[in-house]
Amino acid sequence: MTPGHRDLVARARVMFDQVIVLEAVNADKRPTAQATTRAVRVRDAMPAAWGNVEVDTWTGLTIAYCLRRGATVIVRGVRTAADLRYEYQIAAMNELLGIQTVWLPARPQMAATSSTVARAYRSAQSARPSHNAEE
């Protein structure tokens, strides 16, 4: 979860009575941990006072999860015009199935960092040799 994701949740939780942060399995990405482990990390990254925020996991289409849970809106963040073009296609399909999409623009200071970049950075940091004085 990037600071941008956390910011989106913070903004969405004041717009809606209940927010579900969905840790969905995306076959196109290579996560560093299992969905349940990521979900625990996401929940831990949020203040306890955010009682209207739930974290869940799902394998399959997000729209299927929404229909199963009775969700009526999907909140998505957009960083660039390219993001918006991609997101529009998904939103149009979801709307045909009865689920609206709300896009929240990334705050300018967070727009440059994607989860892919953050994951690559963490991976590079963990691969660096230790520069401990004891070694």
DAKAGI-V828597 format. One record per residue. N is the residue number from 0. RES is the residue in three letters. PHI is phi as a letter, one per 20 degrees, with the letter a starting at -180 (* if undefined). PSI is psi in whole degrees, -180 to 180 (NA if undefined). Layout:
n->[N & N]
res->[RES & RES]
phi->[PHI & PHI]
psi->[PSI & PSI]
This chain:
n->[0 & 1 & 2 & 3 & 4 & 5 & 6 & 7 & 8 & 9 & 10 & 11 & 12 & 13 & 14 & 15 & 16 & 17 & 18 & 19 & 20 & 21 & 22 & 23 & 24 & 25 & 26 & 27 & 28 & 29 & 30 & 31 & 32 & 33 & 34 & 35 & 36 & 37 & 38 & 39 & 40 & 41 & 42 & 43 & 44 & 45 & 46 & 47 & 48 & 49 & 50 & 51 & 52 & 53 & 54 & 55 & 56 & 57 & 58 & 59 & 60 & 61 & 62 & 63 & 64 & 65 & 66 & 67 & 68 & 69 & 70 & 71 & 72 & 73 & 74 & 75 & 76 & 77 & 78 & 79 & 80 & 81 & 82 & 83 & 84 & 85 & 86 & 87 & 88 & 89 & 90 & 91 & 92 & 93 & 94 & 95 & 96 & 97 & 98 & 99 & 100 & 101 & 102 & 103 & 104 & 105 & 106 & 107 & 108 & 109 & 110 & 111 & 112 & 113 & 114 & 115 & 116 & 117 & 118 & 119 & 120 & 121 & 122 & 123 & 124 & 125 & 126 & 127 & 128 & 129 & 130 & 131 & 132 & 133 & 134]
res->[MET & THR & PRO & GLY & HIS & ARG & ASP & LEU & VAL & ALA & ARG & ALA & ARG & VAL & MET & PHE & ASP & GLN & VAL & ILE & VAL & LEU & GLU & ALA & VAL & ASN & ALA & ASP & LYS & ARG & PRO & THR & ALA & GLN & ALA & THR & THR & ARG & ALA & VAL & ARG & VAL & ARG & ASP & ALA & MET & PRO & ALA & ALA & TRP & GLY & ASN & VAL & GLU & VAL & ASP & THR & TRP & THR & GLY & LEU & THR & ILE & ALA & TYR & CYS & LEU & ARG & ARG & GLY & ALA & THR & VAL & ILE & VAL & ARG & GLY & VAL & ARG & THR & ALA & ALA & ASP & LEU & ARG & TYR & GLU & TYR & GLN & ILE & ALA & ALA & MET & ASN & GLU & LEU & LEU & GLY & ILE & GLN & THR & VAL & TRP & LEU & PRO & ALA & ARG & PRO & GLN & MET & ALA & ALA & THR & SER & SER & THR & VAL & ALA & ARG & ALA & TYR & ARG & SER & ALA & GLN & SER & ALA & ARG & PRO & SER & HIS & ASN & ALA & GLU & GLU]
phi->[* & e & g & f & f & f & f & f & f & g & f & f & f & e & e & c & f & c & c & d & e & d & e & e & e & d & f & e & d & d & f & e & b & f & g & f & f & f & f & f & f & f & f & f & e & d & f & f & f & e & f & e & d & d & d & c & d & a & d & p & f & g & f & f & f & g & f & f & e & m & f & d & c & d & d & c & e & c & d & c & f & f & g & f & g & f & f & f & f & f & f & f & f & f & f & f & e & n & d & e & d & d & d & d & f & f & f & g & f & d & f & e & d & e & f & f & f & f & f & f & f & f & f & f & f & f & e & f & f & f & d & f & f & f & e]
psi->[123 & 165 & -31 & -42 & -46 & -40 & -41 & -43 & -43 & -40 & -41 & -35 & -20 & -11 & -27 & 151 & -38 & 139 & 131 & 120 & 116 & 119 & 91 & 150 & 122 & 114 & -19 & -10 & 158 & 89 & 156 & -9 & 164 & 157 & -41 & -38 & -43 & -39 & -41 & -43 & -41 & -47 & -42 & -26 & -6 & 144 & 144 & -27 & -12 & 64 & -19 & 12 & 127 & 149 & 133 & 165 & 157 & 138 & 120 & -170 & 137 & -38 & -38 & -40 & -47 & -45 & -40 & -41 & -8 & 19 & 145 & -11 & 139 & 129 & 127 & 145 & 146 & 136 & -34 & 171 & -35 & -42 & -46 & -41 & -46 & -48 & -34 & -41 & -44 & -43 & -39 & -42 & -44 & -38 & -37 & -27 & 5 & 10 & 124 & 155 & 134 & 126 & 135 & 124 & 143 & 143 & 145 & -39 & -11 & -5 & -24 & -14 & 118 & 164 & -31 & -44 & -44 & -41 & -42 & -39 & -47 & -40 & -43 & -40 & -41 & -22 & -13 & 141 & 148 & 141 & 49 & 143 & -23 & -15 & NA]
